């Protein structure tokens, strides 16, 4: 990182104290930008870097609700509308006890470049609350979502800011949020939220899109080495929507996926994960990964409180949460013969782990590229809502595949252009940044 970038980065850190995840995301982007800033001094002259690190709007609000025992509970809600140079703010809502402003800003900052890479007209934003839906009744989740939307509704709209789901926010939560938005505004504005149910404005492939997209990006990386998913031993972390659909897609391409996990531990299924059983337990019954081990039988071992990255694999798909895979895990995976990593979550690999993978020559797809399938298909959902249309599964999946192939090609070409062939991190950061920066220059000092 050159002196000018270092000075700007340090000022961002000073202005945003204690937000470690945001600092990590900013640092990763800045480490890639020296060759770009050398070619384009106009970015520095217009203070593009400083402006792109400062959200256009940060909203923090109180969310009061009543639990089933009649007790008043108070949570904190967030929406960070980071950058609208390319279109309305777009990004998910996360409901989890770990959510605070630094997490939301890191996610929103990543979302700017991820959304730019899709080529779709969407800006970057993110939101959520420190509410934990796990263990709550449907009635409690509904009351929380209604209270959350009672404040959020005034800040969103199909041409302003379009939230979606993330950790802790699935179809149930989106339904409650949309219902309250509709009730308050007295209009059926389908495009205000994505991830909706198929019968009321949702898009086919949207539930599968993030997991499918990560596998599709990994498949394109493997092709550069003359390989495919066929015969690969794959380790996946998580057992939510992204993980389940990544498992399904990888196995449809001939891989054997042997792991899944949740906050309690992980399973190893040497026969290959039974996707339908996992989906039944996690999405229908809202059970635990340990339940899979009980019901699957002797081919499965369950390890409580362990790391899924202790399992041998040739391809790793981290699909759980940020910073779940560290340098020790990376070294262990490399020793087991790992050849490719595609991040299905947002920044699931620590900076140290990423560096180890890159030094070893392992194919490494960063989240802002490999994880872009979900938001790309959300933009396709918005397109269908705007045209009052509904596409087939096959047509939508074809569009998703084209987008992921294009993202891979643009990241690879940009890395090559700037003298870093095969470095998908640099390619994604430079290409995503360049698209947003050029739009900001065109729109003046705002």
C-alpha positions in Angstrom: 0.0 0.0 0.0 1.5 3.4 -1.0 1.8 6.3 1.4 -1.3 8.2 0.1 -3.5 5.1 0.4 -2.1 4.4 3.9 -2.9 7.9 5.0 -6.5 7.8 3.8 -6.9 4.3 5.3 -5.6 5.4 8.7 -8.0 8.4 8.6 -10.9 6.1 7.9 -9.8 4.0 10.9 -9.6 7.1 13.1 -13.0 8.3 12.2 -14.6 4.9 12.8 -13.0 3.6 16.1 -13.6 0.1 17.3 -15.3 -1.1 14.2 -12.8 -4.0 13.5 -14.8 -5.8 10.8 -15.2 -2.5 8.9 -11.5 -1.8 9.2 -10.7 -5.3 7.9 -13.0 -4.8 4.8 -11.5 -1.4 4.1 -8.0 -2.6 4.4 -8.5 -5.5 2.0 -9.8 -3.2 -0.7 -7.1 -0.6 -0.2 -4.3 -3.2 -0.4 -5.5 -3.9 -4.0 -5.8 -0.3 -5.2 -2.2 1.0 -5.6 -1.9 0.1 -9.3 -5.3 1.6 -10.0 -4.7 4.9 -8.2 -1.4 5.2 -10.1 -3.2 5.0 -13.4 -6.1 7.2 -12.4 -5.0 10.2 -10.3 -8.4 11.7 -10.9 -9.8 9.4 -8.3 -7.6 11.0 -5.7 -8.3 14.5 -6.9 -12.0 13.9 -6.4 -11.5 12.3 -3.0 -13.3 9.2 -4.3 -11.6 6.9 -1.7 -12.6 9.1 1.2 -16.2 9.5 -0.1 -16.6 5.8 -0.8 -15.6 4.9 2.8 -18.2 7.3 4.3 -21.8 6.1 4.1 -24.3 8.4 2.5 -26.6 7.7 5.4 -26.5 5.8 8.7 -29.8 5.1 10.5 -29.9 3.6 14.0 -33.3 3.2 15.8 -35.0 1.6 18.8 -37.1 -1.5 18.2 -39.6 -2.1 21.1 -41.7 -5.3 21.1 -43.6 -7.5 23.5 -42.6 -11.2 24.0 -45.1 -14.0 24.6 -44.8 -13.5 28.4 -46.0 -9.9 28.0 -42.6 -8.4 28.8 -41.4 -5.5 26.8 -38.1 -6.1 25.0 -35.8 -3.5 23.4 -33.5 -4.1 20.5 -31.5 -1.8 18.2 -32.1 -1.6 14.5 -29.7 -0.4 11.8 -29.7 0.6 8.1 -26.5 1.9 6.5 -27.2 3.3 3.1 -23.6 3.3 1.8 -23.5 4.2 -1.9 -26.1 4.9 -4.5 -23.8 5.8 -7.5 -25.1 2.8 -9.5 -28.6 2.5 -8.3 -30.9 2.3 -5.2 -29.2 0.9 -2.1 -29.4 -2.9 -2.1 -28.4 -5.3 0.6 -29.8 -7.7 3.3 -31.0 -7.4 6.8 -29.2 -9.5 9.5 -31.0 -10.4 12.7 -28.3 -11.7 15.2 -27.1 -10.8 18.7 -23.6 -9.9 17.2 -25.0 -7.1 15.0 -23.7 -3.6 15.8 -22.8 -0.7 13.6 -19.3 -2.0 12.7 -20.8 -5.3 11.4 -23.4 -3.5 9.3 -20.8 -1.1 7.9 -18.5 -3.9 6.9 -21.3 -5.7 5.2 -22.5 -2.5 3.5 -19.0 -1.6 2.3 -18.5 -5.1 0.8 -22.0 -4.8 -0.8 -21.0 -1.7 -2.8 -18.4 -3.7 -4.8 -20.3 -7.0 -4.9 -23.3 -5.2 -6.4 -21.1 -3.4 -8.9 -19.5 -6.6 -10.1 -22.9 -8.0 -11.0 -23.3 -5.4 -13.7 -26.8 -4.7 -12.4 -28.0 -1.1 -11.5 -27.9 -1.4 -7.7 -26.0 0.5 -5.1 -24.7 -0.8 -1.7 -26.4 -0.9 1.7 -27.0 -3.2 4.6 -29.0 -3.4 7.8 -30.3 -5.5 10.7 -30.8 -5.7 14.4 -29.3 -7.3 17.5 -32.4 -9.5 17.7 -32.0 -13.3 17.8 -34.9 -15.1 16.1 -33.6 -18.5 17.3 -35.9 -19.9 19.9 -38.6 -17.3 19.4 -42.1 -18.2 18.6 -43.6 -17.1 15.2 -45.8 -14.6 17.1 -42.7 -13.0 18.7 -40.8 -12.9 15.4 -43.9 -11.2 13.8 -44.2 -8.6 16.5 -40.5 -7.8 16.3 -40.6 -7.5 12.5 -43.6 -5.3 12.6 -42.0 -3.0 15.1 -38.7 -3.0 13.1 -40.6 -2.1 9.8 -42.6 0.6 11.6 -39.4 2.6 11.7 -37.6 1.3 8.7 -40.4 1.9 6.2 -39.8 5.7 6.0 -36.2 5.1 4.7 -36.8 2.4 2.0 -38.6 2.1 -1.4 -38.1 0.4 -4.8 -36.2 3.5 -6.1 -34.5 4.3 -2.8 -33.4 1.3 -0.8 -34.3 -2.4 -1.3 -33.5 -4.7 1.7 -33.4 -8.5 1.5 -32.6 -11.3 3.9 -29.3 -12.4 5.5 -28.5 -14.4 8.6 -31.6 -14.7 10.7 -33.9 -13.2 8.1 -35.5 -15.8 5.8 -38.8 -16.2 4.1 -40.8 -15.9 7.3 -39.2 -12.7 8.4 -39.4 -11.1 4.9 -43.1 -12.0 4.8 -43.8 -10.2 8.1 -41.7 -7.2 7.1 -43.4 -6.9 3.7 -46.9 -7.2 5.3 -46.2 -4.4 7.7 -44.7 -2.2 5.0 -47.8 -2.8 2.9 -50.1 -2.0 5.8 -48.3 1.3 6.7 -47.9 2.6 3.1 -51.2 1.3 1.7 -49.6 0.2 -1.5 -48.4 -3.1 -2.9 -44.9 -2.1 -3.8 -43.4 -5.5 -4.7 -39.9 -4.2 -5.4 -39.3 -2.8 -2.0 -38.1 -6.1 -0.6 -36.5 -9.1 -2.3 -36.5 -12.7 -1.2 -40.3 -12.7 -1.1 -42.5 -15.8 -1.4 -43.0 -17.1 -5.0 -46.8 -16.5 -4.8 -46.5 -12.8 -3.9 -43.8 -11.3 -6.0 -40.8 -13.5 -5.3 -38.5 -14.9 -7.9 -37.7 -18.5 -8.7 -34.0 -19.4 -8.0 -33.7 -16.6 -5.4 -33.6 -19.1 -2.5 -30.9 -21.1 -4.3 -29.0 -18.2 -5.8 -26.2 -17.4 -3.3 -25.3 -21.1 -2.8 -25.6 -21.9 -6.5 -23.6 -18.7 -7.4 -20.6 -19.6 -5.1 -20.4 -23.1 -6.7 -20.7 -21.6 -10.2 -17.9 -19.2 -9.5 -15.8 -22.0 -8.1 -16.5 -24.1 -11.2 -15.2 -21.3 -13.4 -12.0 -21.1 -11.3 -11.5 -24.9 -11.5 -11.8 -24.7 -15.3 -8.7 -22.5 -15.4 -6.8 -25.5 -14.1 -8.5 -28.0 -16.3 -10.7 -29.4 -13.5 -14.3 -29.5 -12.5 -16.3 -30.4 -9.4 -16.6 -34.0 -10.6 -14.9 -36.2 -8.0 -14.0 -33.4 -5.6 -14.2 -33.8 -1.9 -15.9 -30.7 -0.7 -16.2 -29.2 2.8 -19.0 -26.7 3.4 -19.6 -24.7 6.6 -23.0 -23.6 7.8 -26.4 -25.3 7.3 -28.6 -22.3 6.4 -30.0 -21.4 3.1 -26.6 -20.6 1.4 -24.9 -23.8 2.7 -27.7 -26.1 1.8 -28.0 -24.9 -1.8 -24.2 -24.8 -2.2 -24.2 -28.5 -1.2 -27.0 -29.3 -3.6 -25.3 -27.6 -6.5 -21.9 -29.0 -5.9 -23.3 -32.5 -5.6 -25.3 -32.0 -8.8 -21.9 -31.3 -10.5 -20.4 -34.6 -9.3 -18.8 -33.6 -6.0 -19.1 -35.3 -2.7 -19.9 -32.8 0.0 -19.0 -34.3 3.4 -19.6 -31.6 6.0 -22.2 -29.0 7.3 -22.2 -27.1 10.6 -24.0 -24.8 12.9 -23.1 -22.9 16.1 -23.2 -26.2 18.1 -20.7 -28.2 16.0 -20.4 -30.0 12.7 -21.1 -33.3 10.9 -19.0 -35.4 8.6 -21.1 -37.6 6.3 -18.7 -39.8 4.3 -21.6 -41.0 2.1 -22.2 -37.4 1.0 -24.7 -35.0 2.6 -28.4 -35.9 2.2 -29.6 -32.5 1.1 -33.3 -33.2 1.5 -32.9 -34.5 5.1 -30.7 -31.5 5.9 -33.3 -29.1 4.4 -36.1 -30.8 6.3 -34.3 -30.4 9.6 -32.9 -26.9 9.2 -35.6 -25.1 7.1 -38.8 -26.9 8.0 -38.2 -28.1 11.6 -35.7 -25.3 12.5 -33.6 -28.0 14.2 -29.9 -28.5 14.9 -27.2 -30.1 12.9 -26.9 -32.7 15.6 -30.4 -33.9 14.7 -29.1 -34.8 11.2 -26.5 -37.1 12.8 -29.1 -38.9 14.9 -31.5 -39.5 11.9 -28.9 -40.2 9.2 -27.3 -43.1 10.9 -23.9 -44.8 11.0 -22.3 -43.0 8.1 -22.3 -39.7 10.0 -20.1 -38.5 12.9 -21.1 -35.4 14.9 -18.4 -33.2 16.5 -19.6 -30.7 19.0 -17.8 -27.4 19.4 -15.2 -28.3 16.7 -14.1 -26.6 13.5 -15.4 -28.0 10.2 -12.1 -26.9 8.7 -10.4 -29.8 10.5 -11.9 -32.1 7.8 -9.8 -33.0 4.7 -11.1 -31.4 1.5 -10.0 -30.5 -2.0 -12.6 -27.7 -2.3 -13.7 -25.5 0.6 -16.9 -23.4 0.6 -17.2 -21.3 3.7 -20.9 -20.4 3.9 -21.4 -19.5 7.6 -20.2 -16.1 8.8 -17.3 -13.6 8.9 -13.8 -14.6 10.0 -14.8 -18.3 10.6 -11.7 -19.7 8.8 -8.4 -18.5 10.2 -4.7 -19.1 9.3 -4.5 -22.3 11.3 -7.5 -23.7 9.5 -6.0 -22.6 6.2 -2.7 -24.4 6.9 -4.6 -27.5 7.9 -6.6 -27.5 4.7 -3.6 -26.9 2.5 -1.9 -29.9 4.1 -4.9 -32.0 3.1 -4.6 -31.2 -0.6 -6.9 -28.2 -0.9 -7.0 -26.7 -4.4 -9.9 -24.1 -4.3 -11.8 -21.9 -1.9 -14.9 -19.9 -2.8 -16.4 -17.7 -0.1 -20.2 -18.3 0.1 -20.5 -15.9 3.1 -19.2 -12.3 3.6 -15.5 -12.3 4.4 -15.5 -15.7 6.1 -11.7 -16.1 5.7 -9.5 -13.9 7.9 -6.8 -11.8 6.1 -4.1 -14.2 7.3 -6.0 -17.2 5.9 -6.5 -15.4 2.6 -2.8 -14.6 2.4 -1.9 -18.2 3.0 -4.2 -19.5 0.3 -2.8 -17.0 -2.2 0.8 -17.7 -1.3 0.2 -21.4 -1.9 -1.3 -20.8 -5.3 -4.7 -22.0 -4.2 -7.7 -20.8 -6.3 -9.4 -18.2 -4.1 -12.7 -16.6 -4.9 -13.5 -13.7 -2.5 -17.0 -13.2 -1.2 -17.6 -10.0 -3.1 -17.3 -12.1 -6.3 -18.2 -15.6 -5.3 -21.1 -14.5 -3.0 -22.7 -12.2 -5.6 -25.3 -14.7 -6.9 -27.9 -13.8 -4.2 -27.9 -10.1 -4.8 -27.8 -10.6 -8.6 -30.9 -12.7 -8.5 -32.5 -10.1 -6.1 -31.9 -7.6 -8.9 -33.6 -10.0 -11.3 -36.5 -10.2 -8.8 -36.8 -6.4 -8.9 -36.8 -6.5 -12.7 -39.7 -9.0 -12.7 -41.6 -6.9 -10.1 -41.1 -3.8 -12.2 -42.4 -5.5 -15.4 -45.2 -7.4 -13.5 -43.7 -10.6 -14.9 -42.6 -14.0 -13.6 -39.8 -16.0 -15.2 -39.3 -19.8 -15.3 -36.8 -21.4 -13.1 -34.7 -22.4 -16.1 -34.6 -18.9 -17.5 -33.7 -17.3 -14.2 -31.0 -19.9 -13.5 -29.6 -19.2 -17.0 -29.4 -15.5 -16.2 -27.7 -16.3 -12.8 -25.2 -18.5 -14.5 -24.4 -15.9 -17.1 -23.8 -13.3 -14.4 -21.5 -15.5 -12.4 -19.5 -16.4 -15.5 -19.2 -12.7 -16.4 -18.1 -11.8 -12.8 -15.4 -14.5 -13.0 -14.2 -13.3 -16.4 -14.1 -9.6 -15.4 -12.2 -10.4 -12.1 -9.7 -12.6 -14.0 -9.3 -10.0 -16.8 -8.8 -7.1 -14.4 -6.2 -9.0 -12.4 -4.4 -9.8 -15.6 -4.6 -6.1 -16.8 -3.0 -4.9 -13.5 -0.2 -7.4 -13.5 -1.6 -9.9 -10.9 -2.8 -12.9 -13.0 -5.0 -15.3 -11.0 -5.5 -12.9 -8.1 -9.3 -12.8 -7.8 -9.1 -10.6 -4.7 -7.3 -7.9 -6.5 -9.4 -8.3 -9.7 -12.7 -8.1 -7.8 -11.6 -5.1 -5.7 -10.2 -3.1 -8.6 -13.0 -3.9 -11.0 -15.8 -3.2 -8.5 -14.1 0.0 -7.2 -13.5 1.3 -10.8 -17.2 0.8 -11.8 -18.4 2.8 -8.7 -15.7 5.4 -8.9 -16.4 6.2 -12.5 -20.1 6.7 -11.7 -19.2 9.0 -8.8 -17.0 11.1 -11.0 -19.7 11.5 -13.6 -22.3 12.6 -11.0 -20.2 15.3 -9.4 -19.3 16.1 -5.8 -22.2 14.6 -3.9 
